[in-house]
Amino acid sequence: MLYISLFVPFLLNIILTTYIIPRILVVSVRKDLVIPSETMSKGRLRVPRLGGVSLFPILVISVGSTIVLLLSLFAESFLRLEDKISFVQYMFGMAGLTTMYLLGVMDDLLGVSITSKLIIQTLAASLIPMSGLWLDDLHGLLGIFELPVWIGMPLTVLMVLYITNAIPMLDDVDGLASGLAMIAYSVLGWLAYLAGEPLVMIVCVAMTGMLIPFFYRNMMVRRIGWRNIYLGDTGGLTIGYVLSFVVIVLSRMGGTKLPDGVIMTCFGTLIIPMFDVFRVAITRMINHRNVFQRDNNHIHHRLIQGGMRPMAVLVTILLITAFFVVFNMIGVWSDWNLSLLLVGDVIVWIVIQVVISYFKNKNRDLINNG
Amino acid sequence: MFSVYIPFLFAALLGRLFIPRVLILSHRKRLFDMPDERKTHDSPVPRLGGITFLPILLICVCLMTGVWVDKGMPFQILELDTLVIRLVLLFVGMMILYLVGVVDDLIGVSYQPKFLAQIISAIFFPLSGLWIHDLSGLFWIHEIPAWVGIPLTVFVVVYVTNAINLIDGVDGLAAAICFVAFTTLGLAAKGHYILMIVAFGMLGILLPFWSYNVFGNIEKGHKIFMGDTGSLTLGYLVSFFLIYMASGSGVDFPREMLIIGLSTMAVPMFDIVRVVMARIRNHRNPFLPDKNHIHHKLLRTGIGPRWAMLILILLSLSIILVTEWCVDLEIGNTWIFLIDVGIWLVFDYTVNYFIQQNHRLRYE
């Protein structure tokens, strides 16, 4: 059963995505759906940003067929789907994911104003707490334990919105969004395996599997001369929504099926985008600019300004993510105080920022001087 | 009545919100259907209306089912996991057809891969335990073994899916025929709440789509077609209902559900038989399109497209009503089927007569 739920979605997704990506490219080139990216890619070939359109259908197909396969083979042992509550949760999550998908497609093709985007995202995000999935316990993070409903639910909506919007920011460097999401999903999938949650594990494995062809294509563009493809907003929103759903499901298991405080490990996989969005937003507010306006101040932009090539930026960020994951995992498993762990994360983050700023300034001086 | 009005209104609202966006999108990105000789319109009209069906249906059904289970409403049908298998496979199959349909609407797909996708998604029904195991007296056959019933099921699914696809040639025709079919099937599914949610949710989407399709102004860019995406997903959903009810006939549903279900699709299904026979008689490929479908013939009698649509809907309605009436009289499924064929033949010959008159008028 374990092997089926691991390999079927994984291989199925690799095959499906590899099959679909060229078709998306053909459609978007022939129908001229290629939108120039505003921030990066100066003077290069215009890159289609519709890769994410394939994620949601493939997720439905692969997870659906795996569930059906498992249900018909191991009807009694599999998925406590007779458990009404989780059925409701997955149904609501599915509805929210579809909404996000529609929003993303519209945004990629037409552009949606920030207000309506936020409203629709909030609606989709509030489906998760409405189905009974909300952060009810912080396990001592910042000294907080149990949360009442009226704080926990808005907090969950905020978290979902936060994660969902943090992922599309990463889409400017080849393979960054897919690579980071792959790390996050593999870690979360492993946690789901530890917790004995086959359905969550299938979703995680499926997402990892379908991101591999994107990552591979992004890596191989320069070498083979393939056409590049970005995940776009659709991809970012889909990845982010599923990610936050999984993170919240797993966080709620801390203390029962997983070690107390697993919430830090779950969010540890997402530290880079989350902290970075936070820093960028504060910088924009200090400079009295619109918080939602895109600019070149994200961590990957800063690394590039520091004189790194995009490939090196990718490797650096993935390594930092891996470090954070391992760090938080060690911390949680050896029962450190969660607040101290958070402080540790923040300190490491600040050190990294200082180092980046140092190199950035040095590089700027170099350019200015000669 | 929760399972009737709320999904209907919710889906109608979503469709009303989403279809104009699709219109803007296709106009701005020039995703048009370039006029060719088979179609009956001549200025560019977007044919992406069908891409709204599946996502809206998914949102609607998931939300409603979730709320339904959450509120602890009675589950009369089955245990939850059989239901989950069927619903999930339904949506997996629809998703496959959706992907094929979108690519077909945008850049065109030849009929072999389309057929392959239809057969694959049709096989999902027998896999989830839904197949016609009882003809309930049609052609005097009752129980049929699995090795006949399963291929028959796949055949019926592919047949119905293609029938909807091919009837989609006049504004609003396919949508309206499906509208009638879903109303009949949804009302027949009384007590099976999930099925009712799906049926009435789909009706809710079809309503705004239909009004845009029929009354939309081409010059203002308000007209939209459902395209292959729409007709494939619609046809698949209709055949899901047919098979579901036929396979439960005698247990969950009245025994005559098979014939009632088939009668809702009688117009497109009989038409395909006639067209394919005509093509084979003329030694042409039965899969390549031509202008010999029933709506083309109706247009050749000299009436406008809206009248053609109206006449065909009345025909479909009358076949359904006659079937239900005959079911009440209990005269046996075979005779009901023959009566339906009879109505169809009378209609076809009448149309032929008017075509000839129209030609004669034109020549004189």
Interface residues (C-beta under 8 A of the other chain):
Chain A: I20 R23 V26 V27 R30 K31 D32 L33 P57 V60 I61 G64 S65 I67 V68 L71 S72 A75 L79 L81 E82 K84 F87 V88 M91 F92 M94 A95 T98 T99 Y101 L102 M106 L109 L110 L127 S131 G132
Chain B: F18 R21 I24 L25 R28 K29 R30 L31 P55 L58 I59 C62 L63 T65 G66 V69 D70 G72 E79 L80 D81 V84 I85 V88 L89 F91 V92 M95 I96 Y98 L99 V103 L106 I107 L127 S128
